[in-house]
Amino acid sequence: MPDAISAALDAVRSRIDTAARAAGRSPESVSLLAVSKTFPADALRAARTAGQRAFGENYVQEFGAKASALADLDIEWHFIGPLQSNKTRIVAETAHWVHSVDRFKIGERLSVQRPTGLPPLNICLQVNVSGEGSKSGCRFEEAVKLAHELDVLPNLRLRGLMCIPEATDDRDRLAGQFARLVELFATLRAQGLELDTLSMGMSGDLECAVQAGSTMVRVGSAIFGLRHYP
């Protein structure tokens, strides 16, 4: 397993490098977040040995267990899944980033529960760029107001925006949805918010996302293999 994960990481990094250069960007402008949900702690340990430091988890209980099991490693933990307001504490106390803040109540609870001895919790506002009813994320029309509300909460630092576009092989549709987030990002920066992160792009569409301007791609299956959900 360690050799396979190391080789997969190299392949993904090569894809990012190629996509960035094709877009006229520095490969260093795009960071890789390894999405490790459903995979055992040993898989994360192997990836960390191969040089990967940032890991993304989707489920609160699984995140807490892995953070405890891997406490001996220097890992930057990103929580990227939907958050219920009654399950925010362990994320507030343990994560370095939360990408899935999509309403003020979640941001408020993370702010209150973030220990004062820790640095501010980095957050991204998740925006539903496709308008699908099944998707998490705030409505596009609500994003500007919500971003400004989140930006002033103590113990948090609003770093940027996150999206999950619709599952489609239509690259023009994907590009259009990524472009909506990029346009919103530019609008918020013009309004004075100090944003630096566009969290968009996954295993199947990272090239399209990098072309659009993504600064952080969230890649799981291309690193760890197919998931087997219980």
VEXKOLVO-599682 format. One record per residue (C-alpha): residue number from 1; x, y negated, z negated; residue in one letter. Coordinates in nm, 4 decimals, m for minus. Layout:
N
+------+----------+----------+----------+-------+
: vomi :       xx :       yy :       zz : lolum :
+------+----------+----------+----------+-------+
:  NUM :        X :        Y :        Z :     a :
...
+------+----------+----------+----------+-------+
***
This chain:
230
+------+----------+----------+----------+-------+
: vomi :       xx :       yy :       zz : lolum :
+------+----------+----------+----------+-------+
:    1 :   0.0000 :   0.0000 :   0.0000 :     m :
:    2 :   0.2659 :  m0.2634 :  m0.0809 :     p :
:    3 :   0.4326 :  m0.2299 :   0.2607 :     d :
:    4 :   0.1003 :  m0.2491 :   0.4436 :     a :
:    5 :  m0.0066 :  m0.5615 :   0.2533 :     i :
:    6 :   0.3307 :  m0.7261 :   0.3111 :     s :
:    7 :   0.3079 :  m0.6554 :   0.6845 :     a :
:    8 :  m0.0506 :  m0.7829 :   0.6973 :     a :
:    9 :   0.0499 :  m1.1041 :   0.5205 :     l :
:   10 :   0.3280 :  m1.1569 :   0.7727 :     d :
:   11 :   0.0792 :  m1.1069 :   1.0574 :     a :
:   12 :  m0.1676 :  m1.3568 :   0.9121 :     v :
:   13 :   0.1053 :  m1.6133 :   0.8503 :     r :
:   14 :   0.2143 :  m1.5677 :   1.2117 :     s :
:   15 :  m0.1430 :  m1.6338 :   1.3290 :     r :
:   16 :  m0.1560 :  m1.9522 :   1.1214 :     i :
:   17 :   0.1812 :  m2.0632 :   1.2564 :     d :
:   18 :   0.0747 :  m2.0036 :   1.6174 :     t :
:   19 :  m0.2635 :  m2.1737 :   1.5710 :     a :
:   20 :  m0.1106 :  m2.4770 :   1.4015 :     a :
:   21 :   0.1540 :  m2.5237 :   1.6695 :     r :
:   22 :  m0.1087 :  m2.4862 :   1.9432 :     a :
:   23 :  m0.3042 :  m2.7666 :   1.7748 :     a :
:   24 :   0.0023 :  m2.9874 :   1.7549 :     g :
:   25 :   0.0239 :  m2.9480 :   1.3798 :     r :
:   26 :   0.2921 :  m2.8375 :   1.1382 :     s :
:   27 :   0.2339 :  m2.4813 :   1.0139 :     p :
:   28 :   0.3107 :  m2.6128 :   0.6643 :     e :
:   29 :  m0.0071 :  m2.8242 :   0.6844 :     s :
:   30 :  m0.2208 :  m2.5079 :   0.6523 :     v :
:   31 :  m0.2106 :  m2.3010 :   0.3342 :     s :
:   32 :  m0.3209 :  m1.9400 :   0.3009 :     l :
:   33 :  m0.5673 :  m1.8289 :   0.0342 :     l :
:   34 :  m0.5783 :  m1.4488 :   0.0002 :     a :
:   35 :  m0.9389 :  m1.3462 :  m0.0691 :     v :
:   36 :  m0.9072 :  m1.0463 :  m0.2966 :     s :
:   37 :  m1.2660 :  m0.9748 :  m0.4015 :     k :
:   38 :  m1.3442 :  m0.6021 :  m0.4500 :     t :
:   39 :  m0.9750 :  m0.5063 :  m0.4238 :     f :
:   40 :  m0.7910 :  m0.3725 :  m0.7310 :     p :
:   41 :  m0.5397 :  m0.5679 :  m0.9325 :     a :
:   42 :  m0.2603 :  m0.3525 :  m0.7889 :     d :
:   43 :  m0.3351 :  m0.4893 :  m0.4413 :     a :
:   44 :  m0.2960 :  m0.8454 :  m0.5697 :     l :
:   45 :   0.0256 :  m0.7497 :  m0.7436 :     r :
:   46 :   0.1607 :  m0.6147 :  m0.4156 :     a :
:   47 :   0.0618 :  m0.9320 :  m0.2333 :     a :
:   48 :   0.2250 :  m1.1450 :  m0.5033 :     r :
:   49 :   0.5456 :  m0.9434 :  m0.4645 :     t :
:   50 :   0.5265 :  m1.0230 :  m0.0917 :     a :
:   51 :   0.5212 :  m1.3945 :  m0.1695 :     g :
:   52 :   0.1492 :  m1.4751 :  m0.1796 :     q :
:   53 :   0.0618 :  m1.6941 :  m0.4800 :     r :
:   54 :  m0.2945 :  m1.8215 :  m0.4219 :     a :
:   55 :  m0.5833 :  m1.5757 :  m0.4556 :     f :
:   56 :  m0.9572 :  m1.6263 :  m0.4157 :     g :
:   57 :  m1.2263 :  m1.4368 :  m0.6060 :     e :
:   58 :  m1.6051 :  m1.4409 :  m0.5592 :     n :
:   59 :  m1.7502 :  m1.2696 :  m0.8657 :     y :
:   60 :  m1.7143 :  m1.4087 :  m1.2157 :     v :
:   61 :  m1.6774 :  m1.0795 :  m1.4027 :     q :
:   62 :  m1.4263 :  m0.9399 :  m1.1535 :     e :
:   63 :  m1.2328 :  m1.2667 :  m1.1565 :     f :
:   64 :  m1.2052 :  m1.2627 :  m1.5352 :     g :
:   65 :  m1.0866 :  m0.9029 :  m1.5419 :     a :
:   66 :  m0.8188 :  m0.9605 :  m1.2781 :     k :
:   67 :  m0.6964 :  m1.2826 :  m1.4369 :     a :
:   68 :  m0.6484 :  m1.0901 :  m1.7615 :     s :
:   69 :  m0.4836 :  m0.7896 :  m1.5969 :     a :
:   70 :  m0.2418 :  m1.0074 :  m1.3997 :     l :
:   71 :  m0.1664 :  m1.2642 :  m1.6700 :     a :
:   72 :   0.2040 :  m1.1798 :  m1.6442 :     d :
:   73 :   0.2190 :  m1.3134 :  m1.2866 :     l :
:   74 :   0.2396 :  m1.6713 :  m1.1631 :     d :
:   75 :  m0.0888 :  m1.6817 :  m0.9730 :     i :
:   76 :  m0.2955 :  m1.9776 :  m0.8579 :     e :
:   77 :  m0.6574 :  m1.8686 :  m0.9019 :     w :
:   78 :  m0.9298 :  m2.0005 :  m0.6711 :     h :
:   79 :  m1.2946 :  m1.9226 :  m0.7384 :     f :
:   80 :  m1.4806 :  m1.9293 :  m0.4060 :     i :
:   81 :  m1.8152 :  m1.7574 :  m0.4686 :     g :
:   82 :  m2.1555 :  m1.8910 :  m0.5724 :     p :
:   83 :  m2.1651 :  m2.0009 :  m0.9358 :     l :
:   84 :  m2.4614 :  m1.9832 :  m1.1712 :     q :
:   85 :  m2.4700 :  m2.2477 :  m1.4413 :     s :
:   86 :  m2.4682 :  m1.9853 :  m1.7189 :     n :
:   87 :  m2.1475 :  m1.8252 :  m1.5866 :     k :
:   88 :  m1.9204 :  m2.1240 :  m1.5456 :     t :
:   89 :  m1.7188 :  m2.1056 :  m1.8671 :     r :
:   90 :  m1.4606 :  m1.8424 :  m1.7740 :     i :
:   91 :  m1.4078 :  m2.0147 :  m1.4397 :     v :
:   92 :  m1.3674 :  m2.3534 :  m1.6069 :     a :
:   93 :  m1.1195 :  m2.2080 :  m1.8545 :     e :
:   94 :  m0.9136 :  m1.9938 :  m1.6144 :     t :
:   95 :  m0.9303 :  m2.1081 :  m1.2517 :     a :
:   96 :  m0.7079 :  m2.3670 :  m1.0895 :     h :
:   97 :  m0.9552 :  m2.4353 :  m0.8074 :     w :
:   98 :  m1.3285 :  m2.3940 :  m0.7457 :     v :
:   99 :  m1.4370 :  m2.4184 :  m0.3808 :     h :
:  100 :  m1.8071 :  m2.3503 :  m0.4286 :     s :
:  101 :  m1.9434 :  m2.6525 :  m0.6156 :     v :
:  102 :  m2.2693 :  m2.7266 :  m0.4364 :     d :
:  103 :  m2.4757 :  m2.9160 :  m0.6936 :     r :
:  104 :  m2.4119 :  m3.1681 :  m0.9675 :     f :
:  105 :  m2.5139 :  m2.9358 :  m1.2513 :     k :
:  106 :  m2.2326 :  m2.6923 :  m1.1660 :     i :
:  107 :  m1.9771 :  m2.9705 :  m1.1541 :     g :
:  108 :  m2.1047 :  m3.1119 :  m1.4815 :     e :
:  109 :  m2.0744 :  m2.7780 :  m1.6619 :     r :
:  110 :  m1.7260 :  m2.7163 :  m1.5257 :     l :
:  111 :  m1.6275 :  m3.0640 :  m1.6430 :     s :
:  112 :  m1.7628 :  m3.0117 :  m1.9951 :     v :
:  113 :  m1.6135 :  m2.6624 :  m2.0270 :     q :
:  114 :  m1.2671 :  m2.7407 :  m1.8879 :     r :
:  115 :  m1.0231 :  m2.7253 :  m2.1825 :     p :
:  116 :  m0.8678 :  m3.0648 :  m2.2508 :     t :
:  117 :  m0.5193 :  m2.9129 :  m2.2700 :     g :
:  118 :  m0.5315 :  m2.8006 :  m1.9068 :     l :
:  119 :  m0.4834 :  m3.0124 :  m1.5941 :     p :
:  120 :  m0.8014 :  m3.1256 :  m1.4192 :     p :
:  121 :  m0.9807 :  m2.8462 :  m1.2352 :     l :
:  122 :  m0.9453 :  m2.8903 :  m0.8591 :     n :
:  123 :  m1.2825 :  m2.8617 :  m0.6862 :     i :
:  124 :  m1.4221 :  m2.8626 :  m0.3350 :     c :
:  125 :  m1.7774 :  m2.9547 :  m0.2455 :     l :
:  126 :  m1.9330 :  m2.6687 :  m0.0488 :     q :
:  127 :  m2.1452 :  m2.7953 :   0.2394 :     v :
:  128 :  m2.3943 :  m2.5886 :   0.4397 :     n :
:  129 :  m2.2821 :  m2.6954 :   0.7875 :     v :
:  130 :  m2.4986 :  m2.4428 :   0.9732 :     s :
:  131 :  m2.8249 :  m2.5250 :   0.7987 :     g :
:  132 :  m2.8979 :  m2.1546 :   0.7399 :     e :
:  133 :  m3.1397 :  m2.0945 :   0.4551 :     g :
:  134 :  m2.9400 :  m1.7941 :   0.3364 :     s :
:  135 :  m2.6172 :  m1.9913 :   0.2983 :     k :
:  136 :  m2.4869 :  m2.1518 :  m0.0175 :     s :
:  137 :  m2.3748 :  m2.5123 :  m0.0042 :     g :
:  138 :  m2.5432 :  m2.8470 :  m0.0396 :     c :
:  139 :  m2.7478 :  m2.9845 :   0.2472 :     r :
:  140 :  m2.5374 :  m3.1887 :   0.4857 :     f :
:  141 :  m2.7602 :  m3.4914 :   0.4275 :     e :
:  142 :  m2.6944 :  m3.4775 :   0.0522 :     e :
:  143 :  m2.3175 :  m3.4366 :   0.0701 :     a :
:  144 :  m2.2044 :  m3.8000 :   0.0598 :     v :
:  145 :  m2.4068 :  m3.8843 :  m0.2509 :     k :
:  146 :  m2.3079 :  m3.5621 :  m0.4273 :     l :
:  147 :  m1.9381 :  m3.6077 :  m0.3481 :     a :
:  148 :  m1.9367 :  m3.9506 :  m0.5114 :     h :
:  149 :  m2.1183 :  m3.8142 :  m0.8167 :     e :
:  150 :  m1.8689 :  m3.5303 :  m0.8557 :     l :
:  151 :  m1.5708 :  m3.7568 :  m0.8046 :     d :
:  152 :  m1.6268 :  m3.9439 :  m1.1308 :     v :
:  153 :  m1.6706 :  m3.6409 :  m1.3568 :     l :
:  154 :  m1.3918 :  m3.6093 :  m1.6159 :     p :
:  155 :  m1.1620 :  m3.3040 :  m1.6245 :     n :
:  156 :  m1.2228 :  m3.2405 :  m1.2537 :     l :
:  157 :  m1.0435 :  m3.3545 :  m0.9397 :     r :
:  158 :  m1.2453 :  m3.3547 :  m0.6187 :     l :
:  159 :  m0.9932 :  m3.2379 :  m0.3600 :     r :
:  160 :  m1.2059 :  m3.1811 :  m0.0543 :     g :
:  161 :  m1.4781 :  m2.9881 :   0.1251 :     l :
:  162 :  m1.5505 :  m2.6214 :   0.1935 :     m :
:  163 :  m1.7822 :  m2.4498 :   0.4395 :     c :
:  164 :  m1.8811 :  m2.1045 :   0.5591 :     i :
:  165 :  m2.0114 :  m2.1353 :   0.9164 :     p :
:  166 :  m2.2623 :  m1.8973 :   1.0634 :     e :
:  167 :  m2.1431 :  m1.5534 :   1.1676 :     a :
:  168 :  m2.1175 :  m1.5884 :   1.5444 :     t :
:  169 :  m1.8784 :  m1.5068 :   1.8279 :     d :
:  170 :  m1.9738 :  m1.8345 :   1.9965 :     d :
:  171 :  m1.6566 :  m2.0397 :   1.9550 :     r :
:  172 :  m1.8288 :  m2.3598 :   2.0646 :     d :
:  173 :  m2.0877 :  m2.3223 :   1.7881 :     r :
:  174 :  m1.8137 :  m2.2534 :   1.5345 :     l :
:  175 :  m1.6104 :  m2.5489 :   1.6518 :     a :
:  176 :  m1.9154 :  m2.7723 :   1.6254 :     g :
:  177 :  m1.9838 :  m2.6652 :   1.2671 :     q :
:  178 :  m1.6211 :  m2.7117 :   1.1651 :     f :
:  179 :  m1.6280 :  m3.0527 :   1.3332 :     a :
:  180 :  m1.9233 :  m3.1582 :   1.1175 :     r :
:  181 :  m1.7202 :  m3.0913 :   0.8041 :     l :
:  182 :  m1.4177 :  m3.2753 :   0.9457 :     v :
:  183 :  m1.6362 :  m3.5762 :   1.0279 :     e :
:  184 :  m1.7824 :  m3.5761 :   0.6761 :     l :
:  185 :  m1.4305 :  m3.5496 :   0.5328 :     f :
:  186 :  m1.3238 :  m3.8579 :   0.7303 :     a :
:  187 :  m1.6340 :  m4.0481 :   0.6188 :     t :
:  188 :  m1.5687 :  m3.9780 :   0.2506 :     l :
:  189 :  m1.2024 :  m4.0732 :   0.2799 :     r :
:  190 :  m1.3050 :  m4.3991 :   0.4481 :     a :
:  191 :  m1.5325 :  m4.4622 :   0.1499 :     q :
:  192 :  m1.2350 :  m4.4373 :  m0.0862 :     g :
:  193 :  m1.2407 :  m4.0753 :  m0.2027 :     l :
:  194 :  m0.8881 :  m3.9304 :  m0.2219 :     e :
:  195 :  m0.9544 :  m3.6018 :  m0.0462 :     l :
:  196 :  m0.6790 :  m3.3833 :   0.0970 :     d :
:  197 :  m0.8333 :  m3.0377 :   0.1464 :     t :
:  198 :  m1.0527 :  m2.8821 :   0.4142 :     l :
:  199 :  m1.1225 :  m2.5239 :   0.3069 :     s :
:  200 :  m1.2515 :  m2.3577 :   0.6218 :     m :
:  201 :  m1.1663 :  m2.0573 :   0.8325 :     g :
:  202 :  m1.1576 :  m1.6854 :   0.7528 :     m :
:  203 :  m1.0118 :  m1.3669 :   0.9029 :     s :
:  204 :  m1.2174 :  m1.3820 :   1.2208 :     g :
:  205 :  m1.2158 :  m1.7543 :   1.2932 :     d :
:  206 :  m0.9025 :  m1.9029 :   1.1384 :     l :
:  207 :  m0.7637 :  m2.0153 :   1.4760 :     e :
:  208 :  m1.0797 :  m2.2138 :   1.5477 :     c :
:  209 :  m1.0693 :  m2.3649 :   1.1991 :     a :
:  210 :  m0.7038 :  m2.4644 :   1.2251 :     v :
:  211 :  m0.7710 :  m2.6222 :   1.5639 :     q :
:  212 :  m1.0485 :  m2.8264 :   1.4001 :     a :
:  213 :  m0.8253 :  m2.9442 :   1.1148 :     g :
:  214 :  m0.8481 :  m2.6910 :   0.8320 :     s :
:  215 :  m0.5837 :  m2.7287 :   0.5617 :     t :
:  216 :  m0.6654 :  m2.4026 :   0.3811 :     m :
:  217 :  m0.7855 :  m2.0757 :   0.5337 :     v :
:  218 :  m0.9490 :  m1.8054 :   0.3209 :     r :
:  219 :  m0.8399 :  m1.4639 :   0.4516 :     v :
:  220 :  m0.9369 :  m1.1306 :   0.2994 :     g :
:  221 :  m0.9873 :  m0.8311 :   0.5269 :     s :
:  222 :  m0.6956 :  m0.9195 :   0.7547 :     a :
:  223 :  m0.4694 :  m0.8882 :   0.4489 :     i :
:  224 :  m0.6261 :  m0.6175 :   0.2338 :     f :
:  225 :  m0.8307 :  m0.4180 :   0.4847 :     g :
:  226 :  m1.2021 :  m0.3463 :   0.5030 :     l :
:  227 :  m1.3962 :  m0.3893 :   0.1815 :     r :
:  228 :  m1.5916 :  m0.1064 :   0.0223 :     h :
:  229 :  m1.8707 :  m0.2531 :  m0.1831 :     y :
:  230 :  m2.0065 :  m0.0434 :  m0.4705 :     p :
+------+----------+----------+----------+-------+
***
